[in-house]
């Protein structure tokens, strides 16, 4: 079972991967990062993406949020943001304690495959061992 570093390196093996990080969406801190950071700063990127993740995860409009909280599962599977030249895939990670972390993959839009990245990042998130 891979830890943080191994999981991030696995994400970077995806075609078109520019950078990957594991972020705590409560604190906004990057727990690990590899590759390039959007804007050149992983800490700023982590804080910004955590704000988005927190907003979506805590949104009252999510019908599954109550059921997911009871099972200690993240209330959202993933978030996809697109720009003119990239995809940002945020995959929530289920953990035995509070499930407040997500994997952030920065993927080149021209070289990457978003569908493949979603499938592989889901597998990576499922195998990730924290603690």
Wavefront OBJ file of the C-alpha trace (Angstrom):
o trace
v 0.000 0.000 0.000
v 1.635 3.231 -1.117
v 2.177 6.254 1.089
v 2.031 9.921 0.094
v 5.269 10.086 -1.909
v 4.597 6.877 -3.815
v 1.019 7.951 -4.589
v 2.121 11.334 -5.914
v 4.800 9.721 -8.094
v 2.169 7.296 -9.403
v -0.045 10.257 -10.349
v 2.885 11.895 -12.142
v 3.221 8.845 -14.402
v -0.095 9.751 -16.056
v 0.284 11.156 -19.580
v 0.279 14.959 -19.466
v 0.773 15.238 -15.693
v 2.415 18.557 -14.766
v 2.181 18.322 -10.986
v 0.447 16.528 -8.143
v -0.139 17.231 -4.475
v -1.973 15.891 -1.449
v -3.833 18.657 0.354
v -5.720 18.895 3.644
v -8.866 20.849 2.724
v -9.478 22.003 6.307
v -6.067 23.634 6.890
v -5.222 24.339 3.244
v -1.757 22.812 3.648
v 0.005 20.633 1.095
v 1.028 17.383 2.793
v 3.205 16.509 -0.183
v 3.818 17.752 -3.726
v 5.767 16.741 -6.833
v 6.310 18.331 -10.224
v 5.439 21.878 -11.155
v 2.871 23.947 -9.272
v 0.260 26.054 -11.023
v 1.494 29.604 -10.509
v 4.852 28.288 -9.272
v 3.912 27.920 -5.572
v 2.495 24.682 -4.141
v 1.515 26.269 -0.824
v -0.550 28.991 -2.534
v -2.060 26.424 -4.896
v -2.912 24.155 -1.956
v -4.632 26.979 -0.090
v -6.629 28.026 -3.163
v -7.691 24.508 -4.134
v -8.550 23.714 -0.500
v -10.915 26.676 -0.449
v -12.719 25.305 -3.496
v -12.789 21.761 -2.090
v -14.063 22.968 1.286
v -16.808 25.014 -0.355
v -17.992 22.082 -2.474
v -17.676 19.501 0.319
v -19.543 21.632 2.846
v -22.214 22.810 0.419
v -25.711 22.230 1.745
v -26.908 21.420 -1.770
v -25.159 18.047 -1.859
v -27.845 15.413 -1.332
v -25.343 12.703 -0.469
v -23.461 14.702 2.160
v -25.452 13.413 5.129
v -25.176 9.773 4.122
v -21.499 10.098 3.302
v -20.690 11.743 6.639
v -22.288 8.848 8.482
v -19.980 6.420 6.648
v -16.826 8.559 7.045
v -16.647 8.872 3.254
v -15.855 12.175 1.554
v -19.082 13.909 0.499
v -17.764 14.365 -3.064
v -15.737 12.005 -5.260
v -13.888 14.581 -7.316
v -13.909 18.108 -8.721
v -12.748 19.013 -12.216
v -11.735 22.555 -13.157
v -10.679 23.350 -16.704
v -8.596 26.160 -18.138
v -7.561 26.863 -21.706
v -4.506 24.630 -21.444
v -5.016 22.399 -18.400
v -7.301 20.302 -16.241
v -7.237 20.370 -12.456
v -8.554 17.165 -10.952
v -9.220 17.118 -7.216
v -9.915 13.595 -5.950
v -11.150 13.294 -2.365
v -9.469 10.547 -0.328
v -11.357 8.383 2.117
v -9.439 7.919 5.382
v -10.155 6.017 8.609
v -10.281 9.242 10.596
v -11.934 12.323 9.047
v -11.502 12.210 5.231
v -10.343 15.814 4.851
v -7.659 15.318 2.215
v -7.650 15.263 -1.563
v -5.225 14.558 -4.370
v -4.752 17.461 -6.783
v -3.533 16.553 -10.246
v -2.547 19.297 -12.689
v -2.907 17.811 -16.155
v -1.934 19.286 -19.521
v -5.077 19.597 -21.609
v -3.380 18.663 -24.898
v -1.286 15.710 -23.701
v -3.491 14.383 -20.913
v -6.539 12.159 -20.911
v -9.061 13.356 -18.325
v -11.094 10.133 -18.289
v -7.994 8.005 -17.762
v -6.736 10.408 -15.085
v -10.042 10.162 -13.184
v -9.922 6.363 -13.212
v -6.262 6.096 -12.232
v -6.431 8.831 -9.579
v -9.452 7.094 -8.010
v -7.380 3.909 -7.756
v -4.458 5.824 -6.305
v -6.726 7.462 -3.727
v -8.181 4.077 -2.740
v -4.702 2.597 -2.158
v -3.208 5.628 -0.387
v -2.139 4.915 3.171
v -1.949 7.880 5.548
v -0.419 7.844 8.997
l 1 2 3 4 5 6 7 8 9 10 11 12 13 14 15 16 17 18 19 20 21 22 23 24 25 26 27 28 29 30 31 32 33 34 35 36 37 38 39 40 41 42 43 44 45 46 47 48 49 50 51 52 53 54 55 56 57 58 59 60 61 62 63 64 65 66 67 68 69 70 71 72 73 74 75 76 77 78 79 80 81 82 83 84 85 86 87 88 89 90 91 92 93 94 95 96 97 98 99 100 101 102 103 104 105 106 107 108 109 110 111 112 113 114 115 116 117 118 119 120 121 122 123 124 125 126 127 128 129 130 131
